[in-house]
Amino acid sequence: MKTTNLAVTDRSLTAHPHALPGEKVDFGRPMLRVFGFRIDLRVVISAGIITLLALACGFAGLMLGKFSLTPTEVFQGLFGAAEKRIVNTVVGEWRAPRIIAGIVLGAGLGVSGAVFQSLTRNPLGSPDIIGFSTGAYTGGIVTIIVFGTSFVSTAAGAIIGGLLTAVVVYLLTWKGGVQGFRLIIVGIALTAMLNAFNTWLIMRADLELAMAAATWGAGTLNGMGWSTIAPAAVATIVLALACGLFSRDLGTLELGDDTAKALGVRNEPIRAVLIVIAVALVAVVTAAAGPIAFVALAAPQIGRRIARAQGTSLLTSAAVGALLLVAADLIAQHAFGDIQLPVGVITVSIGGIYLIWLLIQEARKAS
C-alpha cells in the first residue's frame, strides 16, 4: 500500500491473534505521518484547539483597553486599512507586537520546559526550577549595568549567562552521565546562589539602571515593540523547530538511558545538544521579556494531560505555553482596573498554586 508524506496511518491491520470472537480489540491511537515523522492525531487536534483559544485571547487583547475597538476595526487595523489613523496605530504598533510576543514567547517557554522535563523525566525539571532562566537573568543584568538597556546586548548577555549556567550545572551533575534528579537538585541550589547575586548587583547599580533591571526582571510585555519582538520571534521559532528535529530522540530518552542506548541513541551527545538549544531558547525569551516564571513548568504537564499523551509533547507544550502567557497578560492588563501588572506577577501567582498541586500529586504517587 502506497503512502504519501501526509497521511493518517492505520492503527493496526490485523486483530490480536488470541482475540475471542466478538471481543473488542484496542487498535491503539490514530497516528499522523508528516514527512517521515509519526505524530499522535489526538495531540495534533488538542494542540489545534488550544492554539485557537490562544488566538481568541490575543484577539480579545487587540480589542480591549482604554481605547476599545470593535472586531471590524481590529481587522482593519491589522491591515492598516482603518479610516481612523489612530486605529491603525493602536492595533498595528501598540497592541499587535504585544500579542505576538505573548504567543511566540509563550510557545518558546512551553517547548523549553518540555525538553527539560523529558530529559530529567521529572515534572519539576523546568528551566526556571533548574536555574537556567535565573542564569540568563544574571547575564542580562550584568549587560544592562555595563552596556545599558539595548536589546542586542541584553540578549547576548542573557544567552551567555544561560549557557554558562548550563555548563556549571552539567559539570556539577556529571557522574558517569547526567541523572535527572541530580540535575534538579544542583539547579535549585545554583538558582538560590544566583538570586542572591542578582539582588546584590541591583543594589550596587545606579538607580536608573537598577530600576530598569528590576522592571525587566519581573517579566513583562509592557512596551513591547516590533524592534524587540521581531528578532526575538525569529530566534524563538528557529530554536523551537530545532528542538522539534530531535523530538524522536527526546521521546526515546524518556524511556531511560539503557533503553535509548539499546535503540541506537547516543545519549550524552544528544542530551548536550538539546540542553544547549533549550537554554538558548529560554535566554532569548528572557532577553525579550525578562524571566517569566512557571509557564515552562506548567505548560508541558497541562498539555500532556489534555492530549492524554504517553510522553511529553513539544506540540501541545508550545500551544499551552502560548495560551498561558497570552491569557496571563490579558489578566495583568485588564483585571485590576487602571493598574497594569507585569505578566510575570500573574504567572508566578498561578504557577505557585500549580506547583503546590503538582507536589501533592507527586507525593501521592510516591506513597
N, C-alpha and C positions, 0 to 999 in steps of 0.2 A: 504494500500500500504506500503510495507516494505521499509525502508530507511537504508542506510549504514552510517558509520561515515563520509564519504566524498562523498557528493552528491550535485548537483545543485538542489535547491528546486524550485518547481513551484511558479510562481508569483501570480497566482490566479486560482482556479479550476473552478470558475463559473463567468459568466459575471455579471455586475451590474443588479439588478432586474428591474430597471427602464430604462435600455438602450433601445433606439429605434432601430427598425430593420435597419441594415446597418450602425449603429453608431459605430465609432471607440472607443473601450474600452481600457483604460490605465491599463495594468496589473501590473504596477509598475516596480521596478528594480529587475533583477535576483539576487538571493542570493546563497551563497555557504555555506553549513553546514559542519563544520570541528569539529569533536569531541564535538558536542553539541553547538558550537558557530556558529551564523549566521553572515556571512561576505558578504558584498556587492561585487558582482563579478566584477563590474567596478573598485572598489577600488583595488582589487587583481591584475587586469590587469594593471591598472595605476602604481601601486607600482612595478610590474614586469618590465615594460618598463623603469621606472625611475632607477631602480636598474641596468638594463643593461647599461644605459647611464653612471651611476657611475662607473661600471666596465670598460667600454670603456675608460673613463677618467683616471682610475687607470692604465690600460694597456699602455696608452699613456705616463703616468708618468714613467713607467718602461723603456720605450724606449728612452725618451728624456733626454738630458743632455750633458755635455761636452764629455762624453763617450757614444755616441749614439749607439743604438743596433737595430738589425732587429727583427721582430716578432719571427722568429725561434730561435734566440739567447735568447730572453726573455723566451720563453717556456723551452728551455734547462736549462737556469739559474735557473728557478723556481724549477726544479727538481735536480739541482746540476749536470747536465749531459753535460754541455758545455765543448768543447775541451779546451778552454782557461780558466784557473782557475780564472782569473780576472773577467770574465763574471759572474761566479757563485758568486763571492764576491760582485760585483756591484749590481746584481739583488737580491740575497738572503739575503745579510747582510746590504746593504745600502738603497736600494730603496723599497724593499718589506715591511719592517716594517713601513715605512712612508705611503705607500699606504693603508695598513691595518689599520693604525691609522686613516687616513682620513675617511675611510669608516665606521669603527666601532664607532669612537668618534662622527663623524657627525650624525650617526643614533641615538646615545645616546642623543645628544643635541636636535634632532628633536622630539624624544619621550618625553623628559622632557618638551619641550615647549608645546607640545600638551596637556600634563597633566595639566599644569598650565593655559593654555588658556581655557581648558574645565572647570576647577574648578572655574575660575574667570568669565567665559562666556564673555571674552573680548579679542580681538586680540592683545592687548598690554600686556596681562598677561603672560610674559615670564620671566624666571629666571634671565636674565641679566637686565631686567627693574625693577623687583620686588626687586632685591638686593641679591638674593641667590648666584649668581655667584661671586659678589663682596665680600660677606661674606666668601666664600670658598677661594677666593684670599687672603683675610686678614689672614685667618688661615694658608695658605701656606707661606705667607711672614714671619709670626711670627716663624714658624718652621724652615724656611731657616735661619733666623737670629740667632735662639737659637741653632739648632741642625745641621745646614749645609744643603747641597743640595741633600741628598739621597731621592730616590723616596718614600720609605716606610714612612719616617717621614713627607714628604711633603703631601703625600696622606692622612695620618692620620690627619694632621693639617687642610687640606682643607675640609675634611669631617666634622670634629668637628666645624670648622668655619662656614660652610654652615648650619649645623643643629642648631647651636646656633642662627644664624641669622634668621632661620625659626621660632624658638621658640619665639624670640623677636617680629618678625613681626606678628606672630599668636596671641600673647598675646595683643599687641597694637591694633590689628584689631578686637579682640573679643568683641562683644556686643550682647549677646544672640545668637551668631552664627558668622560666618565669611562671610562678604559680599565681592564680587569680586572687586568692585570699591575701597572700603576702603583698601583692601589688596594692590592694586596697588599704591595708594597714599602714604600709610605708607612705602611701599617698596622703592619708589622713594626717599623719604626723608632719609631713612636709608642708601640708596646707596650713596647719597651725603656725608653723615657723614663718611661712611666707606672709600670712596675715599680720603677724606681729611686725615683720619687717616693713610691710606696706604702710602700716599705721605710723611707724617711725619716720618713713620717707615723707609722708604727707605733713606730719607735724614739723619737720625740718624745712620744708619747702616755703617759698614765698607765698603770701596769702592768695594772690590771684591764681598762681599755678596750683596751689593746694585745693582751692575751690573747684577749679576745672577738673582736677584728678578725682576729687570726691564725687562730683556730679556724674562724671563718666563712670566711676566705679559703682554707682548704684544700679547701672544697667538701664539705659533709656533710649527711646526712639525719638525723643523731642529734638526738633531742629534738624531732622534727617533730610538731606537734600540729594539731588541727583549726583553731585560731585563725590559724595561719600558712598552712596548705595550702589552706584553703577560698577565701580571696580570691585567692591565687596561682593556684590551679587554674582559677578562673573567668576571670581575666585571660589566662592562657595559652591556654585554649580559644578565647576570643573572638579573640585576636590570630592564633592559628593558622588559624582559619576565615577571618579577613580576608585572610591570605596566600593561602588557597585560592581566594578570589574572583578573584585576579589570576593564577591558575595558567596560564590560556591565554596571557596576555601574557608571562608568565615563560618559557613554552616557546618563544614566538616570539622573545624576546630572545636565547635561547640560539643561535639561527640566525645571529646577528650584527646589528649596528645597521642596516646598509644594508638587509638583508632585512626586518628588523622594520619599518623605516620604510616600505618599499615595500608591506608588508601592512597599513599603517594604524595601527601602534602609535606612540604619542607616547613616544619612548624615554626622554628625560630626566625628564619628569614621572612616568611610571610607575616608573622606576628609583628616583627620590627617595622616592616613597610607599612602595615595597617596602622600601627601606633603613630608613625610619623605623619601619615596622611590625615588621620583623625585629629591629632594635636594641631596640625596646621589649620584644619577646618575650624576648630574651636578658637584658635588665635585670630583668624580673620573675623569671625563673629564678634569676638571680644574687642578687637580694634575698632570695629564699626559702631558697636552699641554698648560696649562695656560688658562686664561679666554678668550675664543674665542666668541666674541660678535655677536649678530644678527642672527646666524644660528637658534637658538631655537625660535627666534621671527618670522622669515620668513618662515621656513620650514612647520609648520602646515597649515598656510594660503595658501601657494602655493599648497601644496598637496590637500587641500580641494577644491580649485578651479579647479585643474586638474581633480580630480575624480568626481567633482560636487556632493560631498557628503553632506548630511544634517547636519552632525556634524563633529567634528574634528576626523580624523582617525589616530590612532597610526601607522598603517602600512605605509600609504603614507607619514606621517610626518618623519618616520625613513628613508624611501627611499630618500625623497627630502633633508633631512639633510645630508645624505651621499654624495649625488651628489653635494650639495653646497660646502661642505668642501673640497672634492677632487678636484673639479673644481677651487675653490679659491686657493688651494695650488699649482695647476698646473700653474695658472696665476702668483702667487707670485714667483715661481721658474724660469719661462722662459719668462715672458712678458717684463722684464726690462733688458735684456742683461745679463751682468755678475753680476748684483745686485740681490741678493735674499732677498725678504722681508718676514717678519713674516706673516703667513697666516691671523693673526688677523687684520693686516692693511687692507688687501683686503676685509675681511668680514665686517669691520666697514665702509669702503667706499661704498660697495654695500648696506649694511644694512641701512646706512644713507639715501640713495635715496629711499629705500623701505619704511622706516619709514615715510618720508615726504609724499609719495604716500598714505600710509595707513591712516595717519592723515587726508589727504584731503578726502579720501573715507568715513571715519567715520563722518567728518563734513558734507558731502553731505547727508549722511543717517539721521543725526540729524535734518537737515533743511528740 
